[in-house]
Amino acid sequence: MLPDVLVSYKPADIARIGGSANLIEEKDLEAFEFDDPSSVLLQAPGVYLRQEDGYGLRPNIGLRGASSDRSKKVTLMEDGVLFAPAPYSAPAAYYFPMMTRIASVEVFKGPSAIAYGPNTIGGAVNVITREIPRKLSGVLDLAGGSDLYTKAHGHIGASESWGGVLFEGVFLQSDGFKELDGGGDTGFTKAEFMLKGMLQTDPLGHVFQRLDLKLGYSMEDSNETYLGLTDEDYAANPDRRYAASALDRMQNDRKQAVLRYALVVGEDFDLTLTGYYQTFWRSWRKLNSFRGSGEESLYEILASPDSGERAVYYSILAGLEDSFTDAQTLLIGDNDRTFLNQGVQLQSRYTFKQGEATHDVKLGLRLHNDSIIRDHSEDPYLMEASVLVPEGGETIDTKQNKGETTALAAHLMYSVEAFDLTLSPGVRTEIMESSLEDTTEGVTVKSEDQILLLGLGAHYALTPELGFLAGVHQGFSPVSPGQPDEILPEQSVNYELGARYVVPKDGTMLELVGFFSDYSNLTGECSFSSGCGVDQQDRQFNAGEVHAMGLESVLAHRFSLGGELHLPGRLAYTYTETEFQSAFFSKNPQFDEVEKGDELPYVPQHQLSFQLGVDHPEWGVGVNGTYLSAMREEAGQGEDEVTTDDLFMIDAMAKYRPVKMAEVYVKAENVTQQRPVVSRHPFGARPGKPFLVMAGLKLKL
């Protein structure tokens, strides 16, 4: 692989980074045939996942206390290119690459996050796609399981000294595990395709050049809903879905084109120039509210379904009563959004030696433009005999606008290593111009912002295997277009201190890192996923000073059991505490009335992930476990607040290779068959994944 062409690191590189970074390699992904991004990302300490649909269709990712809601505060990249639909104008990530086609995952925290904007608060996640193979090779993976879960995954490629090509496709579908009142499909269909081609000069030449083209397409059609259950109904059947969610449906498609030119001169200099163009369209039709419920949300109705008018609304949601009055009309919204994400970026690196010191200079420039066109509407429906029927009224337009941002970003990372000490200062600057055009009212709001961020990492190698790291950097998350002047960017100063012991040849890694994030201003944003109503959508608010602190640890080793038998094991643990430093009120249900000392919602105090297996060239078995302590549904303190349930799940895997080119496998997910409440926002209690059994056949060329 070309140096830095894909912003990729090897385990040996990770060991000397002056800041926190974690690499999840292809062998780790294949060990358990992961399709759910949540199961993968939880292997990295300091990464929080708020579950939603049980399949990981849209993972909610947070890093080191940063909000996990729709992964808004995390820089998300594929092969070093921003992949969120509109990372500046509308950072909610309703798209995430299918983990089935991902070859490795990098997680950057601490000072190393300075290189990856726009969000440097928590850090960055970079998923790496498959490389074009050196010789003709391919894989066909077919699997099926519970709830008609079906997987078809294949890739084939080849290369010569002058160039190569790779094609990959993934198809996943399921009838769903939830049981809709009155019957109906609650599953999904999802597919992604990728085509890579490259031309290159002589790889052994002193000057090497390469041109890469990547084309991608993805689609999703899922019968997903935000509507959950009352706690009583959840206890009776966590897989139940109310009749009022029968029409809920998410559809989206994404197109991608990335052109990259790379120049490598000897071992000291390399440069990559990348242009990218990505479009994303989504339409999520789902229940929003009752016409007459006023400011009472569906969340509040399901939280207290036995009192007054709420009891009637609940009965209508469950299909137990019909809609009789205008106030009991159900409003089903279609949030149609079209996104554009485009830009060009330059990365270069120059390495030189001066006496005992080795210097490494990295420069990055990016001119980026993204936009979102919102076309939101609502249609009135009545509940009649447990079936939703159109009221006959006109479609109501609820929001039509276009948000757009153009940003020029630059970063300079310098590293000097001498006498086992590595110092890595870095600087990042962003200049942003944004606008929000309200096409309904004919009003356009424009804004400008610029930021300068500094970071410093240090690493001291006591031995080739053992090192100590420390770092400090400024965190930043931009304001979305159209916000009032009083809304400030999210900013923090982040500190970390730790030690790392790495022996790559036998997979040994021991890491212990403490972190402290001092927010001068935390920001929140209203969305349907956080439980906000139609009139509050996309509005940001200042949440003031916050402290987030914790401890991250990783322990991994590959034991030799003699002969060709090995026992690989890995454990990642994160301890986190958060605390608001001031009181305020927000219309976002996850915050509401915040008091000084309250803890942030959806941040687990304890989080544990482990993998343990036995490997042999002809067979293998393994278990993957996850534990998350109960998380607050809303900001608060003490023990009288509403929380999710403790989550402890174990997956098991067995593989057998009868011949070199074939492998059969059996996988069981959630073998403990626990059904904890993983979230009550936006509208009621929802479950994680159920018990799932899957069997597959993998053929290799």
C-alpha positions as CSV (number, residue, x, y, z in Angstrom):
1,M,0.0,0.0,0.0
2,L,1.2,3.5,-0.8
3,P,2.2,5.5,2.3
4,D,-0.7,7.7,3.5
5,V,-2.7,7.2,0.3
6,L,-5.5,5.9,2.4
7,V,-4.6,7.5,5.7
8,S,-3.8,4.0,6.8
9,Y,-1.6,2.7,9.6
10,K,-0.2,-0.6,10.6
11,P,0.0,-1.9,14.1
12,A,3.6,-1.0,14.3
13,D,2.8,2.6,13.3
14,I,0.0,2.8,15.9
15,A,2.6,1.9,18.7
16,R,4.5,5.2,18.2
17,I,1.7,7.7,17.5
18,G,1.8,10.6,20.0
19,G,-1.9,10.3,20.7
20,S,-4.7,7.7,21.0
21,A,-5.4,5.6,17.9
22,N,-6.9,2.2,17.4
23,L,-6.8,-0.1,14.4
24,I,-9.3,-2.9,13.8
25,E,-7.8,-5.1,11.1
26,E,-9.4,-7.3,8.4
27,K,-8.6,-10.5,10.3
28,D,-10.6,-9.1,13.3
29,L,-13.6,-8.3,11.1
30,E,-13.5,-11.7,9.4
31,A,-13.2,-13.6,12.6
32,F,-16.9,-13.0,13.4
33,E,-18.3,-12.1,10.0
34,F,-19.5,-8.7,11.3
35,D,-22.4,-7.0,9.4
36,D,-23.3,-4.6,12.2
37,P,-20.9,-1.6,12.6
38,S,-21.8,-1.4,16.3
39,S,-20.1,-4.7,17.1
40,V,-17.0,-3.6,15.3
41,L,-16.6,-0.1,16.7
42,L,-17.1,-1.2,20.3
43,Q,-13.8,-3.0,20.0
44,A,-12.1,0.4,20.2
45,P,-12.1,2.0,23.7
46,G,-13.7,5.4,24.0
47,V,-16.3,4.7,21.3
48,Y,-19.9,4.8,22.4
49,L,-22.7,3.3,20.3
50,R,-26.4,4.1,20.9
51,Q,-28.4,1.2,19.3
52,E,-31.5,1.9,17.4
53,D,-32.9,-0.8,15.1
54,G,-31.0,-4.0,16.1
55,Y,-29.2,-4.3,12.8
56,G,-26.9,-1.3,12.9
57,L,-28.4,0.3,9.8
58,R,-27.6,3.8,11.2
59,P,-25.2,3.6,14.1
60,N,-25.1,6.5,16.5
61,I,-21.4,7.0,17.3
62,G,-19.9,9.1,20.0
63,L,-16.3,9.5,21.1
64,R,-15.1,10.4,24.6
65,G,-18.3,11.9,25.8
66,A,-19.2,13.6,22.6
67,S,-22.9,13.2,21.6
68,S,-23.7,10.0,19.8
69,D,-26.9,11.2,18.3
70,R,-26.7,10.5,14.6
71,S,-22.8,10.6,14.8
72,K,-23.0,14.4,14.4
73,K,-19.9,15.1,16.5
74,V,-17.6,12.6,14.8
75,T,-15.6,13.0,11.6
76,L,-16.5,10.1,9.4
77,M,-14.4,9.0,6.5
78,E,-14.1,6.3,3.9
79,D,-10.5,5.9,2.6
80,G,-9.7,9.3,4.0
81,V,-12.7,11.1,2.4
82,L,-15.7,12.5,4.3
83,F,-18.7,10.3,3.7
84,A,-21.4,11.8,5.9
85,P,-24.2,13.2,3.5
86,A,-23.4,16.8,4.4
87,P,-20.8,17.0,7.2
88,Y,-20.9,20.8,7.6
89,S,-24.4,21.8,6.6
90,A,-26.3,18.9,8.2
91,P,-23.9,16.6,10.1
92,A,-26.5,13.9,11.0
93,A,-25.1,10.7,9.4
94,Y,-28.1,8.8,8.1
95,Y,-25.6,6.7,6.0
96,F,-22.8,4.4,7.1
97,P,-20.9,2.0,4.8
98,M,-21.9,-1.6,5.0
99,M,-19.4,-3.2,7.3
100,T,-19.5,-6.4,5.2
101,R,-17.3,-4.7,2.5
102,I,-14.9,-2.9,4.9
103,A,-11.4,-4.2,5.2
104,S,-10.3,-2.3,8.3
105,V,-11.3,0.5,10.7
106,E,-9.2,3.3,12.2
107,V,-10.3,5.4,15.2
108,F,-8.4,8.6,16.0
109,K,-8.6,10.4,19.3
110,G,-6.5,12.9,21.1
111,P,-4.0,15.2,19.2
112,S,-4.1,12.9,16.1
113,A,-7.7,14.1,15.5
114,I,-6.4,17.6,14.6
115,A,-5.7,16.3,11.1
116,Y,-9.3,15.2,10.5
117,G,-12.0,17.9,10.6
118,P,-14.5,19.4,10.7
119,N,-15.2,17.7,14.1
120,T,-12.1,17.4,16.3
121,I,-14.0,17.2,19.6
122,G,-14.0,13.5,20.1
123,G,-12.1,12.3,17.1
124,A,-12.5,10.5,13.7
125,V,-13.5,7.2,12.3
126,N,-11.9,6.1,9.0
127,V,-13.2,2.9,7.3
128,I,-10.8,1.4,4.8
129,T,-12.2,-0.4,1.7
130,R,-10.6,-3.4,0.1
131,E,-7.4,-3.0,-1.9
132,I,-7.1,-4.1,-5.5
133,P,-5.4,-7.5,-5.2
134,R,-2.0,-8.1,-6.7
135,K,-3.2,-11.3,-8.5
136,L,-6.5,-12.6,-9.7
137,S,-8.5,-13.4,-6.5
138,G,-12.1,-13.3,-5.3
139,V,-14.6,-14.4,-2.7
140,L,-18.2,-15.4,-2.8
141,D,-20.0,-15.4,0.6
142,L,-23.6,-16.6,0.9
143,A,-25.5,-16.9,4.2
144,G,-29.0,-17.2,5.6
145,G,-30.6,-17.2,9.0
146,S,-33.4,-16.3,11.3
147,D,-36.2,-13.9,10.1
148,L,-35.1,-14.7,6.5
149,Y,-31.8,-12.9,7.1
150,T,-29.9,-13.2,3.8
151,K,-26.4,-12.1,2.9
152,A,-24.7,-12.2,-0.5
153,H,-21.2,-10.7,-0.7
154,G,-18.7,-11.1,-3.4
155,H,-15.6,-9.4,-4.8
156,I,-13.2,-10.2,-7.6
157,G,-10.1,-8.3,-8.8
158,A,-6.7,-8.6,-10.3
159,S,-3.8,-6.3,-11.2
160,E,-0.7,-6.2,-13.4
161,S,2.4,-4.0,-13.0
162,W,0.6,-1.3,-15.0
163,G,-2.8,-1.3,-13.3
164,G,-5.7,-3.3,-11.9
165,V,-9.4,-3.5,-11.2
166,L,-11.7,-4.6,-8.4
167,F,-15.5,-5.1,-8.2
168,E,-17.4,-5.7,-5.0
169,G,-21.0,-6.1,-4.1
170,V,-23.0,-6.7,-0.9
171,F,-26.7,-7.5,-0.5
172,L,-28.4,-7.9,2.9
173,Q,-32.0,-8.4,3.7
174,S,-34.3,-9.5,6.5
175,D,-38.0,-9.7,7.1
176,G,-37.4,-8.1,10.5
177,F,-37.8,-9.4,14.0
178,K,-40.5,-6.9,15.2
179,E,-44.1,-7.9,15.2
180,L,-46.4,-5.3,13.7
181,D,-50.0,-5.2,15.1
182,G,-52.2,-6.5,12.3
183,G,-49.2,-8.0,10.5
184,G,-46.7,-6.6,8.0
185,D,-43.0,-6.5,7.0
186,T,-40.7,-4.9,9.5
187,G,-37.5,-5.8,7.7
188,F,-35.0,-4.2,5.3
189,T,-33.2,-4.6,2.1
190,K,-29.8,-3.0,1.7
191,A,-27.1,-3.2,-1.0
192,E,-23.8,-1.6,-2.0
193,F,-21.6,-1.9,-5.0
194,M,-18.1,-0.6,-5.5
195,L,-15.8,-0.6,-8.6
196,K,-12.1,0.3,-8.3
197,G,-9.7,0.8,-11.1
198,M,-6.1,2.0,-11.1
199,L,-3.2,2.8,-13.5
200,Q,0.4,3.0,-12.2
201,T,4.0,3.3,-13.3
202,D,6.7,0.9,-12.3
203,P,6.2,0.2,-8.6
204,L,10.0,-0.4,-8.2
205,G,10.9,3.0,-9.8
206,H,12.4,5.8,-7.8
207,V,9.4,8.0,-8.9
208,F,6.1,6.2,-8.6
209,Q,2.8,7.5,-9.8
210,R,-0.7,6.0,-9.5
211,L,-4.2,7.1,-10.6
212,D,-7.2,5.5,-8.8
213,L,-10.9,5.7,-9.6
214,K,-13.5,4.5,-7.2
215,L,-17.2,4.4,-8.1
216,G,-19.9,3.4,-5.6
217,Y,-23.6,3.0,-5.3
218,S,-25.7,2.0,-2.3
219,M,-29.4,1.7,-1.5
220,E,-31.7,0.9,1.4
221,D,-35.4,0.2,1.7
222,S,-36.3,-0.5,5.3
223,N,-39.6,-0.5,7.2
224,E,-38.0,1.3,10.1
225,T,-39.8,3.5,12.7
226,Y,-39.0,5.8,15.5
227,L,-42.1,4.6,17.4
228,G,-41.3,2.5,20.4
229,L,-43.5,1.0,23.2
230,T,-44.6,1.8,26.7
231,D,-42.6,0.1,29.4
232,E,-45.5,-2.2,30.2
233,D,-46.0,-3.3,26.6
234,Y,-42.2,-3.7,26.3
235,A,-42.1,-6.1,29.3
236,A,-44.9,-8.1,27.7
237,N,-43.3,-8.3,24.2
238,P,-40.2,-6.2,23.3
239,D,-40.7,-7.0,19.6
240,R,-44.1,-5.6,19.3
241,R,-44.8,-2.6,17.0
242,Y,-48.0,-0.5,17.3
243,A,-50.4,-0.3,14.4
244,A,-49.7,3.4,14.0
245,S,-46.2,2.6,12.7
246,A,-47.5,0.4,9.8
247,L,-46.6,2.9,7.1
248,D,-43.2,3.9,8.4
249,R,-40.5,3.4,5.8
250,M,-37.0,4.6,5.0
251,Q,-35.7,4.7,1.4
252,N,-32.3,6.1,0.4
253,D,-29.7,5.8,-2.3
254,R,-26.2,7.1,-2.6
255,K,-23.8,7.6,-5.5
256,Q,-20.0,8.2,-5.1
257,A,-17.1,9.0,-7.4
258,V,-13.6,9.4,-6.0
259,L,-10.5,10.2,-8.2
260,R,-7.1,10.0,-6.6
261,Y,-3.6,10.8,-7.9
262,A,-0.6,9.7,-5.9
263,L,3.1,10.6,-6.4
264,V,5.8,8.9,-4.4
265,V,9.5,10.0,-4.7
266,G,11.8,7.5,-3.0
267,E,11.1,6.9,0.7
268,D,11.0,10.5,1.7
269,F,8.2,12.2,-0.2
270,D,4.7,11.4,-1.2
271,L,1.7,13.4,-2.3
272,T,-1.9,12.6,-3.0
273,L,-4.5,14.7,-4.7
274,T,-8.1,13.5,-4.3
275,G,-11.4,14.8,-5.9
276,Y,-14.7,13.5,-4.6
277,Y,-18.4,13.8,-5.6
278,Q,-21.1,12.1,-3.5
279,T,-24.8,12.5,-3.6
280,F,-27.3,11.1,-1.1
281,W,-31.1,11.0,-1.2
282,R,-33.4,9.8,1.6
283,S,-37.1,9.8,2.2
284,W,-38.2,8.6,5.7
285,R,-41.9,8.4,6.0
286,K,-42.9,8.0,9.6
287,L,-45.4,8.9,12.3
288,N,-44.6,12.4,13.7
289,S,-47.5,13.3,16.1
290,F,-51.2,13.8,16.7
291,R,-52.8,16.9,15.3
292,G,-54.2,17.9,18.7
293,S,-51.5,16.8,21.1
294,G,-49.9,20.3,21.1
295,E,-46.5,20.3,22.6
296,E,-47.0,16.8,24.0
297,S,-44.8,14.5,22.0
298,L,-45.3,10.8,21.4
299,Y,-42.5,10.2,23.9
300,E,-44.5,11.9,26.7
301,I,-47.6,10.0,25.7
302,L,-45.9,6.6,25.9
303,A,-44.1,7.6,29.1
304,S,-47.4,8.2,30.9
305,P,-50.1,6.4,28.8
306,D,-52.7,6.0,31.6
307,S,-53.6,9.7,32.3
308,G,-56.4,11.7,30.7
309,E,-56.1,12.4,27.0
310,R,-52.9,10.5,26.8
311,A,-54.7,7.2,27.5
312,V,-56.9,7.9,24.4
313,Y,-53.9,8.7,22.3
314,Y,-52.1,5.6,23.4
315,S,-55.1,3.4,22.5
316,I,-55.2,4.9,19.0
317,L,-51.4,4.3,18.6
318,A,-52.0,0.7,19.6
319,G,-55.0,0.3,17.3
320,L,-57.3,-0.3,20.3
321,E,-59.5,2.7,19.5
322,D,-60.5,4.6,16.4
323,S,-59.8,8.3,15.6
324,F,-63.0,10.2,16.3
325,T,-62.0,13.8,16.6
326,D,-59.8,16.1,14.5
327,A,-57.3,16.2,17.4
328,Q,-56.9,12.4,17.1
329,T,-55.7,12.6,13.5
330,L,-52.3,11.1,13.1
331,L,-49.8,13.1,11.2
332,I,-47.4,11.0,9.1
333,G,-44.4,13.0,7.8
334,D,-42.2,12.4,4.8
335,N,-38.7,13.9,5.5
336,D,-37.4,14.1,1.9
337,R,-33.8,15.3,1.9
338,T,-31.3,15.6,-0.9
339,F,-27.6,16.0,-0.1
340,L,-24.4,16.9,-2.0
341,N,-20.9,16.3,-0.7
342,Q,-18.0,17.3,-3.0
343,G,-14.5,18.7,-2.8
344,V,-10.8,18.3,-3.5
345,Q,-8.1,17.6,-1.0
346,L,-4.3,17.5,-1.1
347,Q,-2.1,15.5,1.3
348,S,1.7,15.5,1.3
349,R,4.4,14.1,3.5
350,Y,8.1,14.8,3.6
351,T,10.5,12.9,5.8
352,F,14.2,13.8,6.4
353,K,16.9,13.1,8.9
354,Q,19.2,15.6,10.6
355,G,21.8,14.1,12.9
356,E,20.0,11.9,15.4
357,A,16.6,13.3,14.6
358,T,14.0,12.1,12.1
359,H,11.6,14.7,11.0
360,D,8.2,14.0,9.4
361,V,6.1,16.9,8.0
362,K,2.5,16.4,6.8
363,L,0.5,19.0,5.1
364,G,-3.2,18.8,4.2
365,L,-5.5,21.1,2.3
366,R,-9.2,20.6,1.5
367,L,-11.7,22.7,-0.4
368,H,-15.1,21.3,0.5
369,N,-18.7,22.1,-0.4
370,D,-21.8,20.4,0.8
371,S,-25.5,21.1,0.9
372,I,-28.9,19.8,2.0
373,I,-32.3,20.4,0.4
374,R,-35.1,19.7,2.8
375,D,-38.6,19.0,1.5
376,H,-40.6,18.0,4.5
377,S,-44.4,17.3,4.5
378,E,-47.1,15.7,6.5
379,D,-50.2,13.7,5.6
380,P,-53.2,13.2,7.9
381,Y,-54.4,9.7,8.7
382,L,-57.1,8.2,10.8
383,M,-57.0,4.9,12.8
384,E,-60.0,2.8,11.8
385,A,-60.4,-0.8,12.9
386,S,-56.6,-1.0,13.7
387,V,-55.7,0.2,10.2
388,L,-54.3,3.6,9.1
389,V,-56.5,5.2,6.4
390,P,-56.0,8.6,4.7
391,E,-58.1,11.3,6.2
392,G,-58.5,12.9,2.8
393,G,-56.9,16.2,3.7
394,E,-54.2,17.9,1.7
395,T,-50.5,17.3,2.2
396,I,-49.1,19.9,4.5
397,D,-45.6,21.4,3.7
398,T,-43.7,21.6,7.0
399,K,-40.3,22.7,5.9
400,Q,-38.6,23.6,2.6
401,N,-35.1,25.0,2.7
402,K,-31.6,24.6,1.4
403,G,-28.5,24.7,3.6
404,E,-25.1,25.0,2.1
405,T,-21.5,25.4,3.3
406,T,-18.2,26.0,1.6
407,A,-15.1,25.3,3.8
408,L,-11.4,25.7,3.2
409,A,-9.4,23.6,5.7
410,A,-5.7,23.2,6.2
411,H,-3.6,21.3,8.7
412,L,0.1,20.9,9.3
413,M,1.4,18.0,11.4
414,Y,5.1,18.0,12.3
415,S,6.8,15.1,14.1
416,V,10.4,14.9,15.3
417,E,11.9,11.8,16.8
418,A,15.2,11.7,18.6
419,F,16.6,9.6,21.4
420,D,13.4,7.6,21.7
421,L,11.3,10.8,22.2
422,T,8.7,11.8,19.6
423,L,7.1,15.2,19.7
424,S,4.1,15.9,17.4
425,P,2.8,19.4,17.3
426,G,-0.1,20.2,14.9
427,V,-2.2,23.1,13.7
428,R,-5.5,23.1,11.9
429,T,-7.5,26.0,10.5
430,E,-10.9,26.2,8.8
431,I,-12.7,29.0,7.0
432,M,-16.4,28.4,6.5
433,E,-19.1,30.3,4.7
434,S,-22.7,29.0,5.1
435,S,-26.2,29.9,4.1
436,L,-29.7,28.7,4.7
437,E,-32.4,29.7,2.2
438,D,-35.9,29.3,3.4
439,T,-37.8,28.8,0.2
440,T,-41.2,29.0,1.9
441,E,-40.6,32.5,3.4
442,G,-38.1,33.7,0.8
443,V,-35.5,34.5,3.5
444,T,-31.7,33.7,3.3
445,V,-29.5,33.7,6.3
446,K,-25.7,33.8,5.7
447,S,-22.9,33.4,8.1
448,E,-19.1,33.1,8.2
449,D,-16.7,31.5,10.7
450,Q,-13.0,30.7,11.0
451,I,-11.1,28.7,13.6
452,L,-7.5,28.0,14.5
453,L,-6.9,24.8,16.4
454,L,-3.6,23.6,18.1
455,G,-2.5,20.2,19.3
456,L,0.6,18.6,20.7
457,G,1.3,14.9,21.2
458,A,4.3,13.3,22.8
459,H,5.6,9.7,22.9
460,Y,8.6,8.3,24.8
461,A,9.8,4.8,23.9
462,L,11.2,3.4,27.1
463,T,11.9,0.2,25.2
464,P,11.0,-0.8,21.6
465,E,7.7,-2.3,22.9
466,L,6.8,0.1,25.8
467,G,6.1,3.7,25.4
468,F,4.3,6.6,27.3
469,L,2.1,9.1,25.6
470,A,0.6,12.5,26.4
471,G,-1.3,15.0,24.4
472,V,-3.4,18.1,24.4
473,H,-5.5,19.5,21.6
474,Q,-8.4,21.9,20.9
475,G,-11.7,20.4,20.0
476,F,-14.2,22.1,17.6
477,S,-17.6,21.3,16.0
478,P,-19.1,23.9,13.7
479,V,-22.5,25.6,13.8
480,S,-24.9,24.5,11.1
481,P,-26.3,27.0,8.6
482,G,-29.2,29.3,9.6
483,Q,-28.7,29.3,13.4
484,P,-29.2,32.5,15.4
485,D,-26.1,34.6,16.2
486,E,-26.1,33.6,19.8
487,I,-25.4,30.0,18.9
488,L,-21.7,29.3,19.5
489,P,-19.5,26.5,18.0
490,E,-18.8,23.6,20.3
491,Q,-15.3,24.0,21.7
492,S,-13.1,22.2,24.2
493,V,-9.6,21.5,25.3
494,N,-8.8,17.8,25.5
495,Y,-6.1,16.2,27.5
496,E,-4.8,12.6,27.6
497,L,-2.0,10.7,29.3
498,G,-1.2,7.0,29.1
499,A,1.1,4.1,28.3
500,R,1.2,1.6,25.5
501,Y,3.0,-1.8,25.2
502,V,2.9,-3.4,21.7
503,V,4.5,-6.5,20.2
504,P,3.0,-6.8,16.7
505,K,4.4,-10.2,15.8
506,D,2.3,-12.0,18.4
507,G,-0.6,-9.6,18.6
508,T,0.3,-8.3,22.0
509,M,-1.1,-4.9,23.0
510,L,-1.6,-3.3,26.4
511,E,-2.8,0.2,26.4
512,L,-4.0,2.4,29.3
513,V,-5.0,6.0,28.6
514,G,-6.8,8.6,30.8
515,F,-8.6,11.5,29.1
516,F,-10.2,14.8,30.2
517,S,-12.3,17.0,27.9
518,D,-13.0,20.5,29.2
519,Y,-15.8,22.0,27.1
520,S,-16.1,25.7,27.1
521,N,-19.4,25.2,25.2
522,L,-21.3,22.1,24.4
523,T,-23.9,22.3,21.7
524,G,-27.0,20.2,21.1
525,E,-29.3,20.0,18.1
526,C,-32.9,19.1,17.8
527,S,-33.9,16.3,15.5
528,F,-36.6,13.6,15.3
529,S,-34.0,11.1,16.5
530,S,-33.6,13.0,19.7
531,G,-37.3,13.3,20.2
532,C,-37.9,16.9,19.1
533,G,-41.1,18.1,17.4
534,V,-41.5,19.4,13.9
535,D,-41.2,23.1,14.9
536,Q,-37.8,22.5,16.6
537,Q,-36.1,20.5,13.9
538,D,-32.5,21.3,13.2
539,R,-32.3,24.1,15.8
540,Q,-29.1,24.1,17.8
541,F,-28.6,25.4,21.4
542,N,-25.8,26.2,23.7
543,A,-25.3,23.9,26.6
544,G,-22.5,25.6,28.4
545,E,-19.5,24.2,30.1
546,V,-19.1,20.4,30.5
547,H,-16.4,18.1,31.8
548,A,-16.0,14.6,30.4
549,M,-13.3,12.3,31.8
550,G,-12.4,8.7,31.8
551,L,-10.1,5.8,31.4
552,E,-9.6,3.6,28.3
553,S,-7.8,0.3,28.3
554,V,-7.0,-2.4,25.7
555,L,-5.5,-5.8,26.4
556,A,-4.8,-8.2,23.5
557,H,-2.6,-11.2,22.9
558,R,-2.4,-14.2,20.6
559,F,-1.4,-17.3,22.6
560,S,0.3,-20.2,20.9
561,L,-1.2,-23.6,21.9
562,G,1.3,-25.6,20.0
563,G,1.6,-26.6,16.4
564,E,-0.9,-24.6,14.3
565,L,-3.3,-23.9,17.1
566,H,-3.6,-20.4,18.5
567,L,-5.9,-18.6,21.0
568,P,-6.4,-14.9,20.2
569,G,-8.0,-12.7,22.8
570,R,-8.8,-9.0,23.1
571,L,-10.5,-6.9,25.7
572,A,-11.4,-3.2,25.6
573,Y,-12.8,-1.3,28.6
574,T,-13.9,2.3,28.9
575,Y,-14.9,4.2,32.1
576,T,-16.5,7.6,31.6
577,E,-17.8,10.4,33.8
578,T,-19.6,13.5,32.5
579,E,-20.8,16.6,34.3
580,F,-22.6,19.8,33.3
581,Q,-21.0,22.9,34.9
582,S,-24.0,25.1,34.7
583,A,-27.8,25.0,34.6
584,F,-30.0,25.7,31.5
585,F,-33.3,24.8,29.8
586,S,-33.6,23.2,26.4
587,K,-36.6,22.0,24.3
588,N,-34.5,19.0,23.3
589,P,-36.1,16.1,25.4
590,Q,-32.7,14.6,26.0
591,F,-31.7,17.7,28.0
592,D,-34.8,19.5,29.2
593,E,-34.1,21.2,32.6
594,V,-30.4,20.8,33.2
595,E,-28.9,21.4,36.7
596,K,-25.2,21.9,37.5
597,G,-23.7,18.5,38.2
598,D,-26.1,16.6,35.8
599,E,-24.6,13.9,33.6
600,L,-24.9,13.7,29.9
601,P,-27.5,11.4,28.3
602,Y,-26.5,8.2,26.5
603,V,-22.9,8.0,27.8
604,P,-22.4,4.6,29.6
605,Q,-20.2,4.8,32.7
606,H,-18.9,1.3,32.1
607,Q,-18.3,-0.3,28.7
608,L,-16.6,-3.6,27.9
609,S,-16.0,-5.5,24.7
610,F,-14.1,-8.8,24.5
611,Q,-13.3,-11.4,21.8
612,L,-11.8,-14.8,22.5
613,G,-11.3,-17.7,20.1
614,V,-9.3,-20.7,19.0
615,D,-7.8,-20.7,15.6
616,H,-6.5,-23.5,13.4
617,P,-5.9,-23.5,9.6
618,E,-8.8,-25.9,9.2
619,W,-11.3,-24.6,11.8
620,G,-12.0,-22.0,14.3
621,V,-14.4,-21.0,17.1
622,G,-14.9,-17.8,19.0
623,V,-17.1,-15.6,21.2
624,N,-17.7,-11.9,21.0
625,G,-19.1,-10.1,24.1
626,T,-20.4,-6.6,24.9
627,Y,-21.4,-5.0,28.1
628,L,-22.8,-1.5,28.5
629,S,-24.0,-0.1,31.8
630,A,-27.3,1.6,31.9
631,M,-27.3,5.1,30.3
632,R,-29.4,8.1,31.2
633,E,-32.2,8.9,28.7
634,E,-32.0,12.5,29.8
635,A,-29.5,14.7,31.5
636,G,-29.7,14.2,35.2
637,Q,-28.1,13.0,38.5
638,G,-29.0,10.5,41.2
639,E,-30.8,7.2,40.8
640,D,-34.4,8.4,40.2
641,E,-33.9,9.2,36.5
642,V,-35.1,7.2,33.5
643,T,-32.3,5.0,32.1
644,T,-31.8,2.3,29.5
645,D,-31.1,-1.2,30.8
646,D,-27.8,-2.8,31.4
647,L,-26.8,-4.6,28.2
648,F,-24.8,-7.8,28.1
649,M,-24.7,-9.8,24.8
650,I,-22.6,-12.6,23.6
651,D,-22.2,-13.8,20.0
652,A,-20.6,-17.1,19.1
653,M,-19.0,-18.2,15.8
654,A,-17.7,-21.5,14.4
655,K,-15.9,-22.1,11.1
656,Y,-14.7,-25.2,9.2
657,R,-12.5,-25.3,6.1
658,P,-12.9,-28.7,4.4
659,V,-10.7,-27.5,1.5
660,K,-8.4,-24.5,1.1
661,M,-10.9,-22.7,-1.2
662,A,-14.0,-23.2,0.9
663,E,-15.3,-22.4,4.3
664,V,-18.6,-23.1,6.1
665,Y,-19.6,-21.1,9.2
666,V,-22.3,-20.9,11.8
667,K,-22.9,-17.7,13.8
668,A,-25.3,-17.1,16.7
669,E,-25.9,-13.5,17.9
670,N,-27.2,-12.6,21.3
671,V,-27.0,-16.2,22.6
672,T,-27.9,-15.0,26.1
673,Q,-31.2,-13.8,24.5
674,Q,-31.3,-10.7,26.6
675,R,-33.8,-8.0,25.5
676,P,-32.8,-4.8,27.3
677,V,-34.3,-1.4,26.5
678,V,-31.5,0.3,24.4
679,S,-33.3,3.6,24.0
680,R,-36.5,5.4,24.8
681,H,-35.9,8.3,22.5
682,P,-37.3,9.5,20.3
683,F,-40.7,7.9,21.0
684,G,-40.8,5.0,23.5
685,A,-38.8,1.9,24.5
686,R,-37.0,0.0,21.8
687,P,-35.1,-3.2,21.8
688,G,-31.7,-4.2,20.5
689,K,-31.0,-7.2,18.3
690,P,-32.8,-10.5,19.2
691,F,-31.4,-14.0,19.1
692,L,-30.2,-14.7,15.6
693,V,-28.7,-17.8,14.0
694,M,-27.0,-17.7,10.6
695,A,-25.1,-20.3,8.5
696,G,-23.0,-19.4,5.5
697,L,-20.7,-20.7,2.8
698,K,-17.6,-18.8,1.6
699,L,-15.8,-19.8,-1.6
700,K,-12.4,-18.3,-2.4
701,L,-10.8,-18.0,-5.8
